[in-house]
Amino acid sequence: MAGLVCDILMVGHFAKDLLVVDGVAEEAPGGAVYYGSIALRRLGLSVAVMTRLHPADFPRLDALREEGVVVYAEPALETTGIENIYRSSDMERRICKPLGFAGPFQLPHVPDVRARVNLLVPIIAGEIDLAFLRGMAERGPVGMDVQGFVRVRDGAQLVFRQWPAMRDGLSHVTYLKADQAEAELLTGERTLECAAKALADFGPREIVLTQSAGVTVYADGKVYQAPFTSRNLTGRTGRGDTCFATYVGQRLRTDPETACRWAAAVTSLKQERPGPWRGSLADIDAGRTTHPVRNG
């Protein structure tokens, strides 16, 4: 499918996760290419996905194709997976353990896709290296989730560590996403506003930070914040992936403040039900898309 033109090309592992809530385990698809691409399609954007997984799991990608996502899949020795362990009384906190790893992406294997934004959304460190990041930035604007550079496999655990190449790496990024803990790890700043400004100093034009209460955006020297208004958190897994994809997608249409509101609105609905957000534009009622945004 040479010469494809689309709004967003997403690059990251499609995961086969294990969700454990109060000791009850359920296997589920995962990864930002899963949660993010489906949300983007529901918002009416054209999306392609480059991913890696074991051939036995290729049929799982039909969930993306059914939504109109163009999929480029590379065979790997195993499929990436994470065991996410929750207590229903506190779906904000989880223990994460690695179950598999599908290996690194290579620049020569990137499909001939011209995208308005290249969204790099690795799950675990090792999927994408600095050379790949640089190469993708030469193709066009890059959005990147820093999670896949600071979340490292350490035996049977996933731990967070500094990204040694951060200064060089972030200089190639246009849209950067991190959660509150990752932002503090990388900058030493405890407040979201200060952390966002510190990350922007490394080069990214816009910073998207997520936490339990909502989303914070730093763009053009201004801070925008919009709350999550979920009635429950049964769909907590995939929150950040949905939020970032929605923000970047909406930025192709509108300003940072409005995109921030949309990201919070879609993510709020996503958290109320397990799996990707499969709603419609009509589901984003006026009360959620116009939720007050604090800026400063």
VEXMI-66098 format. One line per 2 residues: number of its first residue (from 1); for each residue y, x, z of C-alpha. Coordinates in steps of 0.02 Angstrom, whole numbers, plus 50000, padded with zeros to 5 digits. Example, Ala and Ser with C-alpha at 12.3 -4.5 7.8 and 13.67 -1.06 7.14 Angstrom:
! VEXMI-66098
1) 49775 50615 50390 | 49947 50684 50357
//
This chain:
! VEXMI-66098
1) 50000 50000 50000 | 50121 50135 49943
3) 50307 50113 49956 | 50305 49973 50085
5) 50477 49925 50148 | 50492 49841 50319
7) 50607 49819 50467 | 50504 49919 50593
9) 50360 50042 50584 | 50272 50056 50753
11) 50165 50209 50793 | 50050 50210 50943
13) 49872 50183 51002 | 49797 50009 51003
15) 49711 49999 51172 | 49556 49918 51242
17) 49611 49888 51421 | 49528 49824 51577
19) 49636 49709 51683 | 49576 49693 51862
21) 49658 49562 51973 | 49592 49543 52151
23) 49432 49632 52099 | 49398 49521 51948
25) 49393 49622 51786 | 49434 49560 51610
27) 49438 49663 51450 | 49595 49637 51347
29) 49686 49715 51198 | 49835 49820 51245
31) 49964 49946 51194 | 50143 49928 51134
33) 50087 49910 50953 | 49993 49753 51008
35) 50122 49672 51122 | 50273 49732 51025
37) 50222 49699 50846 | 50170 49519 50879
39) 50333 49482 50971 | 50431 49556 50826
41) 50337 49451 50699 | 50371 49294 50802
43) 50555 49342 50795 | 50543 49346 50606
45) 50547 49534 50575 | 50434 49628 50455
47) 50322 49754 50545 | 50196 49889 50502
49) 50085 49976 50629 | 50006 50149 50621
51) 49869 50169 50750 | 49708 50259 50797
53) 49548 50190 50873 | 49359 50197 50859
55) 49296 50111 50699 | 49189 49992 50803
57) 49351 49919 50869 | 49436 49899 50700
59) 49402 49710 50702 | 49518 49697 50852
61) 49662 49735 50734 | 49638 49567 50650
63) 49745 49494 50790 | 49892 49590 50715
65) 49852 49549 50534 | 49842 49364 50576
67) 50023 49375 50631 | 50075 49459 50468
69) 50080 49638 50532 | 50033 49771 50403
71) 49906 49886 50487 | 49864 50067 50449
73) 49716 50120 50557 | 49641 50294 50575
75) 49465 50319 50643 | 49450 50409 50810
77) 49305 50465 50919 | 49353 50337 51050
79) 49477 50198 51080 | 49616 50224 51206
81) 49603 50114 51359 | 49680 50094 51531
83) 49613 50006 51684 | 49758 49912 51765
85) 49719 49859 51942 | 49828 49724 52024
87) 49833 49614 52178 | 49885 49437 52134
89) 50002 49437 52283 | 50101 49580 52203
91) 50087 49588 52014 | 50229 49714 52011
93) 50122 49855 52080 | 49969 49921 51990
95) 49849 50067 51988 | 49815 50138 51815
97) 49660 50237 51765 | 49619 50309 51592
99) 49465 50240 51504 | 49475 50330 51336
101) 49592 50424 51220 | 49602 50410 51030
103) 49687 50577 50999 | 49850 50635 50920
105) 49942 50571 50768 | 49976 50691 50624
107) 50129 50688 50511 | 50030 50707 50348
109) 49940 50544 50389 | 50097 50439 50409
111) 50091 50299 50278 | 50222 50283 50141
113) 50328 50158 50234 | 50517 50147 50229
115) 50571 50065 50391 | 50743 50030 50461
117) 50680 50096 50628 | 50527 50202 50669
119) 50468 50143 50839 | 50361 50275 50927
121) 50268 50192 51070 | 50132 50307 51137
123) 50034 50251 51289 | 49980 50419 51359
125) 50045 50598 51336 | 49959 50684 51191
127) 49972 50545 51063 | 50136 50609 50990
129) 50203 50787 51000 | 50375 50860 50969
131) 50338 50906 50788 | 50286 50726 50750
133) 50443 50659 50835 | 50554 50775 50733
135) 50466 50729 50572 | 50486 50543 50603
137) 50671 50567 50644 | 50693 50645 50472
139) 50629 50483 50396 | 50754 50372 50486
141) 50815 50311 50657 | 50687 50329 50796
143) 50657 50214 50944 | 50545 50291 51076
145) 50460 50243 51239 | 50463 50394 51353
147) 50308 50330 51444 | 50195 50416 51318
149) 50272 50585 51358 | 50273 50579 51549
151) 50112 50481 51585 | 49977 50615 51588
153) 49789 50608 51606 | 49732 50703 51760
155) 49545 50680 51780 | 49513 50499 51826
157) 49696 50464 51857 | 49856 50438 51760
159) 50001 50531 51840 | 50184 50550 51796
161) 50252 50724 51760 | 50411 50798 51688
163) 50422 50814 51499 | 50456 51000 51468
165) 50524 50969 51292 | 50637 50826 51345
167) 50802 50907 51297 | 50745 50943 51120
169) 50644 50783 51104 | 50779 50661 51156
171) 50903 50739 51035 | 50803 50656 50894
173) 50801 50481 50971 | 50917 50335 50934
175) 50843 50202 51050 | 50758 50261 51210
177) 50656 50155 51330 | 50602 50199 51507
179) 50563 50104 51665 | 50653 50135 51828
181) 50526 50260 51896 | 50520 50359 51734
183) 50710 50366 51724 | 50722 50431 51902
185) 50585 50560 51869 | 50678 50629 51717
187) 50856 50625 51785 | 50845 50626 51975
189) 50963 50477 51975 | 50915 50328 52084
191) 51029 50196 52007 | 50992 50126 51835
193) 51170 50148 51773 | 51177 50332 51822
195) 51004 50366 51753 | 51048 50283 51587
197) 51207 50385 51569 | 51113 50545 51610
199) 50980 50508 51479 | 51113 50469 51350
201) 51186 50642 51376 | 51029 50713 51294
203) 51067 50623 51132 | 50998 50446 51122
205) 51130 50322 51065 | 51062 50176 51166
207) 50957 50173 51325 | 50846 50027 51377
209) 50785 50030 51557 | 50667 49901 51631
211) 50626 49855 51810 | 50557 49704 51900
213) 50723 49612 51905 | 50774 49632 51723
215) 50835 49747 51586 | 50980 49870 51586
217) 51056 49934 51424 | 51178 50077 51403
219) 51264 50079 51234 | 51434 50137 51170
221) 51484 50189 51344 | 51452 50016 51418
223) 51315 49949 51533 | 51236 49779 51503
225) 51112 49695 51618 | 51013 49535 51599
227) 50886 49464 51724 | 50706 49415 51698
229) 50686 49231 51744 | 50496 49215 51739
231) 50421 49075 51842 | 50265 49180 51873
233) 50197 49353 51829 | 50023 49315 51763
235) 50072 49401 51601 | 50149 49554 51683
237) 50052 49681 51578 | 50150 49720 51420
239) 50320 49678 51494 | 50407 49840 51446
241) 50326 49843 51274 | 50389 49668 51237
243) 50562 49702 51305 | 50591 49861 51205
245) 50523 49793 51042 | 50629 49637 51058
247) 50785 49737 51096 | 50764 49855 50947
249) 50719 49711 50832 | 50872 49611 50883
251) 50982 49764 50863 | 50947 49754 50677
253) 51036 49586 50683 | 51163 49590 50822
255) 51261 49689 50952 | 51189 49777 51108
257) 51248 49643 51229 | 51165 49501 51134
259) 51008 49604 51103 | 50998 49636 51291
261) 51001 49448 51324 | 50867 49416 51194
263) 50756 49553 51266 | 50768 49475 51439
265) 50737 49300 51373 | 50582 49342 51272
267) 50511 49453 51409 | 50538 49316 51539
269) 50430 49197 51437 | 50301 49331 51400
271) 50273 49367 51585 | 50222 49187 51616
273) 50065 49201 51509 | 49939 49343 51480
275) 49939 49422 51308 | 50079 49446 51183
277) 50225 49328 51168 | 50176 49205 51033
279) 50321 49086 51051 | 50453 49037 50926
281) 50640 49052 50912 | 50649 48871 50969
283) 50566 48921 51133 | 50713 49032 51176
285) 50822 48891 51239 | 51009 48906 51261
287) 50992 48930 51448 | 50893 49090 51425
289) 50978 49168 51273 | 51148 49141 51352
291) 51099 49197 51526 | 51248 49291 51602
293) 51250 49476 51562 | 51342 49593 51676
295) 51431 49734 51587 | 51537 49876 51644
//
